[in-house]
Amino acid sequence: MKFKYMIRVLLGLFGLVLLPHCASFGGPGAKSAAQEPSEVTQARDAVTSSNDNGETAAYFAEVVSSVAEANESPTAEDQRYVQDLSKEAVGYLDKSLSGATDPTAIAMLNTRKGEMLLLQRDFPAAEVAIKKAISICPSGVTLEPMLRSLKMQSRESEASKWCSDARAQLCPQADLTKLCDACSRHGVQVCDSPEDRDLLADRDRQRIEAADAEARRGTDTDPNVLLEAVAPIALENLCPRAVNLFNGVDFVETKGKRFSLDANAKVTMSLQLHTKIWLVDADGLAISSIIVKNETPTITVNPSCNGFR
């Protein structure tokens, strides 16, 4: 009896030793449903419950990138979690790429795949994906992950050639401003010529005019209407990062109000009808706008962060 009692005691102690390790049986970077950020869960639900055309897979990758960037001092567990998420994202992206035929979609999916592989520090595979994207459409969006890869590998000296080549072959739909900004962040100036400065100024003017035209489309509102009526308008941000907004009659700093909206946030504000809400990029430039009116009680920034729904 004494022997059996000792055996039970030893087994109990052995179980206590093992108990702390049981939490890790879900995988090296696994998080419980309670621990996982809600935006990750929502993005995963979107990609797994839809007949994916690539947009939800790319959005899941964007969310993974934002999770990685948000944690400035990640623990080893955080790093494993991001690694696991990035591998999951690559699976979704590869599935979308297998059926993609649109060149623009293929470029974006390969760009996102390259970003996910960079999180895994798989530089050779990342650069294969990124080069595919750049070969289809050299732009600031497709070039940024390549420049980041070069920096992570202490190969910054190669950045100048990538930027120069992308500037020379910039695809027609690409935004020159974003290319210049991407290269500038990595210490390369490729847009210093007078022609480029004129082109940048012209692009900015066209972008604002296009945003104005989009806001005016489908409305017969008299531009000289008195701006006295105020209505409660819900502002919703489906973008995985905070966005900057501007409210006014025109995009003029002295005649409006600038504010920000956190990722996945929704707030209600009292706004003057027939003014506009502008979506503003990191450089303070307007990229899209929408008119404030009773018929649109909720104004939503889309998941791609480039306009309104």
C-alpha positions in Angstrom: 0.0 0.0 0.0 2.8 2.4 0.9 4.5 1.7 -2.5 1.2 2.4 -4.4 0.8 5.6 -2.4 4.3 6.8 -3.4 3.6 6.0 -7.0 0.4 8.1 -6.9 2.3 11.0 -5.4 5.0 10.8 -8.0 2.5 10.7 -10.8 0.7 13.7 -9.3 4.0 15.7 -9.2 4.8 14.6 -12.7 1.4 16.0 -13.9 2.1 19.3 -12.2 5.4 19.6 -14.0 3.7 18.9 -17.3 0.7 21.2 -16.7 2.3 24.5 -17.8 3.4 23.0 -21.1 -0.1 21.8 -22.0 -1.1 25.4 -23.0 1.4 25.1 -25.9 -0.1 22.0 -27.4 -2.1 24.2 -29.8 1.1 25.1 -31.7 4.3 27.1 -31.2 2.6 30.5 -31.9 -1.0 29.6 -31.1 -3.3 32.1 -29.4 -6.7 31.3 -27.9 -9.8 32.9 -29.3 -9.8 35.3 -26.4 -6.2 36.4 -27.1 -6.4 36.8 -30.8 -7.0 40.4 -32.1 -10.6 40.7 -33.4 -9.4 42.1 -36.7 -7.5 38.9 -37.4 -10.6 36.8 -36.6 -12.8 39.0 -38.8 -10.3 38.9 -41.7 -9.9 35.1 -41.4 -13.7 34.7 -41.4 -13.9 36.8 -44.5 -11.4 34.9 -46.5 -12.6 31.4 -45.4 -16.3 32.1 -46.0 -16.2 33.7 -49.4 -15.5 32.6 -53.0 -12.3 34.4 -52.8 -11.3 36.7 -55.8 -8.1 37.7 -54.1 -9.3 40.8 -52.3 -10.1 39.0 -49.0 -6.7 37.1 -49.1 -4.9 40.4 -49.7 -6.8 42.0 -46.9 -5.9 39.2 -44.5 -2.2 39.8 -45.4 -2.7 43.5 -44.7 -4.1 42.7 -41.3 -1.2 40.4 -40.5 1.2 43.2 -41.5 -0.6 45.7 -39.3 -0.4 43.2 -36.3 3.3 42.8 -36.9 3.9 46.6 -37.1 1.8 47.3 -34.1 4.0 45.4 -31.6 7.2 47.4 -31.3 8.7 45.1 -28.7 7.4 41.6 -29.5 8.0 38.7 -27.2 9.2 35.3 -28.6 5.6 34.2 -28.4 4.4 37.2 -30.4 7.0 36.5 -33.1 5.9 32.9 -33.4 2.3 34.1 -33.6 3.1 36.5 -36.5 5.1 33.8 -38.2 2.2 31.4 -38.0 -0.2 34.1 -39.3 2.1 34.9 -42.2 2.3 31.3 -43.2 -1.5 31.1 -43.1 -1.7 34.2 -45.3 0.7 32.7 -47.9 -1.7 29.7 -48.1 -4.6 32.0 -48.9 -2.6 34.1 -51.3 -1.3 31.0 -53.2 -4.9 29.7 -53.5 -6.0 33.1 -55.0 -3.0 33.3 -57.3 -3.8 29.8 -58.7 -7.0 31.2 -60.2 -6.0 34.8 -60.9 -6.0 36.1 -64.5 -6.1 39.9 -64.0 -2.5 41.3 -64.2 -3.2 44.0 -61.6 -4.6 41.4 -59.1 -1.7 39.1 -59.7 0.8 41.9 -59.0 -1.0 42.8 -55.8 -1.3 39.2 -54.6 2.5 38.7 -55.2 3.3 41.9 -53.4 1.4 40.7 -50.4 2.9 37.3 -50.6 6.4 38.9 -50.7 5.5 40.9 -47.5 4.4 37.7 -45.7 7.6 35.9 -46.7 9.6 38.8 -45.4 7.9 38.4 -42.0 9.2 34.8 -42.2 12.7 36.1 -43.2 12.6 33.9 -46.3 14.4 36.4 -48.4 14.9 34.3 -51.6 11.2 33.3 -51.8 10.1 36.8 -50.9 12.1 38.4 -53.7 10.8 35.9 -56.3 7.3 36.9 -55.4 8.1 40.7 -55.3 10.0 40.6 -58.6 6.9 39.0 -60.3 4.8 41.9 -59.0 7.3 44.5 -60.1 7.6 42.9 -63.6 3.8 43.4 -64.0 3.6 46.9 -62.6 6.6 48.8 -61.3 5.1 51.2 -58.7 5.6 52.4 -55.2 3.3 49.7 -53.8 5.1 46.8 -55.5 8.6 48.3 -55.0 8.3 49.0 -51.2 8.6 45.3 -50.1 11.8 44.9 -52.3 13.4 48.0 -50.7 12.5 46.7 -47.2 14.0 43.3 -48.1 17.3 45.0 -49.2 17.4 47.0 -46.0 16.8 43.9 -43.8 19.7 42.2 -45.6 22.0 45.2 -45.5 21.9 45.5 -49.3 20.8 49.1 -49.4 23.3 49.9 -52.2 21.0 48.0 -54.6 18.0 50.2 -53.8 19.1 53.0 -56.3 19.0 50.6 -59.3 15.5 49.2 -58.3 14.2 52.8 -57.9 15.7 54.0 -61.2 14.4 51.0 -63.1 10.9 51.4 -61.6 10.8 55.1 -62.4 11.8 54.4 -66.0 9.2 51.7 -66.4 6.4 53.1 -64.1 3.2 51.4 -65.1 0.5 53.7 -66.5 -2.0 53.3 -63.6 0.7 53.8 -60.9 1.0 56.9 -58.7 4.3 58.6 -59.2 4.0 60.2 -55.8 3.9 56.9 -54.0 7.0 55.7 -56.0 8.9 58.8 -55.1 7.9 58.5 -51.5 8.8 54.8 -51.2 12.3 55.4 -52.7 12.8 58.6 -50.6 12.1 56.6 -47.4 15.0 54.4 -48.3 17.4 57.3 -49.1 17.0 57.2 -52.9 15.8 60.3 -54.8 14.5 59.6 -58.3 12.0 62.4 -58.8 14.1 65.5 -58.6 14.0 66.6 -62.2 11.8 69.6 -63.2 9.7 67.4 -65.3 9.0 65.1 -62.4 8.1 68.0 -60.1 5.7 69.3 -62.7 4.3 65.8 -63.2 3.8 65.4 -59.4 2.0 68.7 -59.2 -0.2 67.8 -62.1 -1.0 64.4 -60.6 -2.0 66.0 -57.3 -4.3 68.4 -59.1 -5.8 65.6 -61.1 -6.3 63.5 -58.0 -8.1 66.3 -56.2 -10.3 67.0 -59.3 -11.1 63.3 -59.6 -12.1 63.1 -55.9 -14.3 66.2 -56.4 -16.0 64.6 -59.4 -16.6 61.4 -57.5 -18.2 63.3 -54.7 -20.4 65.3 -57.1 -21.5 62.2 -59.0 -25.1 61.4 -58.6 -26.1 64.5 -56.8 -27.9 67.6 -57.9 -27.0 69.6 -54.8 -26.6 73.3 -55.5 -23.0 74.2 -54.6 -24.2 77.5 -53.2 -26.7 75.9 -50.8 -26.6 77.4 -47.3 -24.6 75.1 -45.0 -26.9 75.4 -42.0 -28.5 71.9 -41.7 -26.6 69.5 -39.4 -27.2 65.8 -39.1 -25.7 62.9 -37.1 -23.5 60.9 -39.4 -21.8 57.7 -38.5 -18.2 57.4 -39.6 -16.9 53.8 -39.9 -13.3 52.7 -40.7 -12.9 49.2 -42.2 -9.2 49.9 -42.9 -6.9 47.9 -40.7 -5.0 51.1 -39.7 -6.0 54.5 -38.5 -7.0 57.0 -41.3 -6.9 60.8 -41.6 -10.1 62.6 -42.6 -11.0 66.2 -43.4 -14.5 67.8 -43.3 -15.2 70.9 -45.2 -16.7 72.5 -48.3 -13.4 72.3 -50.2 -10.1 70.7 -49.4 -8.7 73.9 -47.8 -7.0 73.6 -44.4 -8.3 77.0 -43.1 -12.0 76.2 -44.0 -12.5 72.8 -42.5 -11.7 70.3 -39.7 -9.1 67.6 -39.8 -9.4 64.5 -37.6 -8.4 60.8 -37.5 -10.4 57.5 -37.1 -8.8 54.5 -35.5 -8.7 51.1 -37.3 -12.1 49.3 -37.2 -13.6 52.2 -35.3 -17.1 53.6 -35.7 -18.2 57.0 -34.3 -21.1 59.4 -34.8 -20.5 63.1 -35.4 -22.8 66.0 -36.1 -21.8 67.3 -39.5 -23.1 70.0 -41.8 -25.0 68.6 -44.7 -23.6 69.2 -48.2 -20.0 69.5 -47.0 -17.6 66.7 -47.8 -15.5 64.2 -46.0 -12.1 63.7 -47.5 -9.8 60.7 -47.1 -6.3 62.0 -46.6 -3.1 60.1 -47.2 0.1 60.1 -45.1 1.4 63.1 -47.1 -1.7 65.2 -46.4 -3.1 64.8 -49.9 -6.7 64.1 -50.6 -7.3 60.8 -52.3 -11.1 60.5 -52.2 -14.2 62.3 -50.9 -17.9 61.9 -50.3 -20.7 64.4 -49.8 -22.4 64.5 -46.4 -26.1 64.0 -46.9 -29.1 62.5 -45.1 -29.4 59.8 -47.7 -26.0 58.4 -46.5 -26.3 58.2 -42.7 -23.1 56.1 -42.5 -19.8 57.0 -44.3 -17.5 54.0 -44.5 -13.7 53.9 -45.4 -13.2 50.7 -47.4 -10.9 47.8 -46.2 -8.3 48.8 -48.9 -7.9 52.2 -47.3 -8.1 54.1 -50.6 -11.7 55.4 -50.7 -15.2 55.1 -49.4 -17.8 52.4 -49.8 
